[in-house]
């Protein structure tokens, strides 16, 4: 499908313009808002915790009052119920998806680890330490999968075999493409990046200023990808974008959106 979204030079086709490029900070909040906007199914045997008026529903109501997430929920509502009337197309690149995958793995593991060991233990862990735990999960899960494949080749597979605990843990920490595409990222246009080049000469031009102003490399690539796609806007909740908003707009001509209200305004007016 993506070959019908972008032209051979990598630009978005005109029917998708104007477009808003969502960086990873916006995509992650959009993903988070899904869990508040559409609460997950739960075991309602404990009504005090799960049921209507239970602890989780109260916490969701409290979270909804947070200004930014409240705004992102409104963006979700517009794109969920009224996407055809949106005056600008929100687009997501593979780079943002990769950052979402990494974020999801970390927070999913931390959530489970907090239940197993307590929040104080896991909150002190550096992301690289979390990566080590995730590496062990992946390796142990892969070993079990390889064993099952070998057993299947030898005709030893049983239909009633359930996933092991380590496999379930891996599944909880992997970002589900089906869930992302059909639910959490619904309303966002995922696009391929083709014919994008970042040459040695190029980095000494516009990107030099972003590096000089201490933007992360991923942020710089997001800016360049938004330009490459031909997006009129780039949206980010990263404080660095707000800090250098005027520089980005001056260098690129791309308008920088740094709040849910600004994004909603563009979706309404183009």
N, C-alpha and C positions, 0 to 999 in steps of 0.2 A: 504494500500500500504506500510506503514511504516514497517510492519512486514517482508517485503522482503528486507528492506534496512539494518537492523541491525540483528546480530546474537542473539541467546538466551542470551549470556553473555553481550549484549549491544554494542559490537564492530561493526563497519561498515563492511558490507560484502566486500570481497576483490575486487570486480569489481568497487567499489567506491573509492578505494585507488590509489594513495595518496590523502589525503583530506586536505582542508584548513578550519579550524573552524573560522567562522566570528562571532566576538562578537557584542554587540549591537551598538557600535559606528560605525562599518563598515556597519551593516545592516541598520541603520538609514540614513547614507549618501547614501547608495544604493537606499533607498526609496526616498530620496530627489532628487537624480539624475534623477529619472523617470520623475518628473514633468518638468525638463529642457530638458531631452532627448526626451520625448514625451509630448509636451505642451498640457494641457487640452483643451477640446472643450470650446468655449466661445461664448458670444453673440456679433456678429460682427456688431451690429447696430452702435457702436461707433468705427469707424475705427482708430481714433487718439489714442485710448486706447488699443483696442484689435487687430486690423487688422495688416497685414504684415507691418512692419516698425513702428507700434504703440509703445506706452510706454512699454507694457509688453514684447514685443519681444525684445526691446532694453535692458531691464533689464535682460532678460534671456541671451542675448549675453554677457553682462557684467559679470554675475554670472559664465558663462562657462569659463571665463578667470581665475577664482580663481584656483590655482594649484591643490588643493586636489580634488575639485569637478570635475575639468576637467579630472583628473585621474580616478575618480570613473565612470564618463560617459564612458571612454574608457573600463573599466571593464564591464559595462553594455553592450556595443556594442559587446564585445567579447562573452559574455554569451548569448546575445540575438540572434546574427546572426551565431555564430560559436561555440556553446556550446559543440557539439559532438567532436570537435577537442581539447577541453581543456584538458590539461595533469594532472590536479588536480581537484577534486570535491569540490566546495564551499558548506559548510554545515551550517545550522542554527538550533539552539536548541530552545526548548520552552522558555527557560530563555530569550534569545534575543528577541523572539516574545513578551513576556510580557513587556519587557522594551520598545519595539517599540510601543505597545499599549498605555502605559503611556505617552510616548513622544508625540504621535499623538494627544491624548486627550488634552494635555496641549497647544500645538502649535495651534491646530485647534480652540480651544476656544479663545486663545489670539488674533488670527487673526480676528475673528468675533468681539471680544470685542474692539479691536483697532479701527475697523470701527464704532462701536457704541459709544465709549466714548473717543477715542483718544489714541494714543500710550503711552503718558506720564502717563496716569492713570493706564493702565494695566501692563506696564513694571515694576512698583514698587511692584507688587503683588508677594508674596512668593509662591512657588509651592503648599504649603499646603492650602493657600488661594484659589488658583485656584482649588484645590481638593474640597474645600467647595462649590464653584460655580458648579462644575461638579456633586457633590452629589445632589444638589438641582435640576439640570437638570434631572438626572437619576430618582429621586423620583417623580418628577412631570410627567415625561414621563410614568413611570410605572403606576401611578394612572390613567392616561388617557387610557392606554392599558387595565388595569383591568376593567375600566368602559365599554370599547368597547366589551371586552369579555363577560361581564355580559349582555350587550344589545343584543349581538349575541345569547346568550342562550335564551333570551326572544323574539327572532324574531324581534328585533327592528333595526337591522343593515341596513344601506342604502348603496348601491353600489357606490354612488357618493360622499361619505364622504372623504374629503381630510385630509392628516396629519395636525395636528395642528402645530403652530410655535414651540412649545416646543419639539414636536416629531421630527421635521426637525432639530432642534438644536442638539438633541441627536444623530441623524443619522450622522450629520456632525462631531461630536466629537468622535463617535465610529469608530474604525478601521474596515473597511470592509474586512472580510475574503476572499470573492470572489475577490475583487480588489487586495488584497495582493497576493493571490495565483496565479491569472491569469495575473497580470500586474506588480505591483510594485516590487514583489519579484521573478519575472520570471527569471529562470536561476540558482536559489539557491535551494539546496536540503534541505528540512525541514525534520528533523529526530526526532524520539521518543528517549527519554532517559529511558532505562530499566536497571534494576539490578544495579543502581548506589547507592553506599552507602558512607556516610560520618560519620564515627564512632568517638567516643570520643578519641580513641587512634590515629586515623588518623590525627586529627587536630593538634596533638602535633608533627607531623612529617613535611612533606613538607609544608602544608598550614600555619604552624606557621611562617615560614620565610616571607611569603607574607603578613601576618597580621602585623608582626613586621616592615616590610618596608612600611606600611601604604597603602596597596592596599585595595580598597573597597571589601566588602564581595561578591558582585556580580562579580567583576573581578576575585576573587579567585575561585568562582564556575565555571566561564567560563574556566579557566585554567584546572581545574579538569575534566570538561566535555570533553574538547578537548582530554585530555589523555584517558579518559574512552572510547571515541569513536574510539581511535586509530589514530587520526589525526596527520599527519606529521608536519603540520603547524598550528599556531593560528594567526589570523590577528586582529589587533586593532589599532585604531587611537587615543586611549586614551594616554595621555602623560605619565601616570604612567607605561604603558607597555614599552614605550621607555626607561624610567628611570631605570627599573629593568630587561630589556631584557636579559642581560647576566646571571642574577640569574635564570630566568625562564628556559632558555636554558640549564643551568648547571644542574638544579634540575630535569628537565623533559625529556630533549633530544628533545623537541619540538621546532622547529624553529619559532621565533617570527617575524611577518611581520608588519611593522609599517607605510608603505606608499603604495599608489596605485601602484607605479612602482614595488615594491617588489611583490605585489599580481599578477600583470600582468605577471611578470617574471615567477612566479610559475605556472600560468595558461598556459604559453607557453612552459615551460620546464619540469614541474613536479617535 
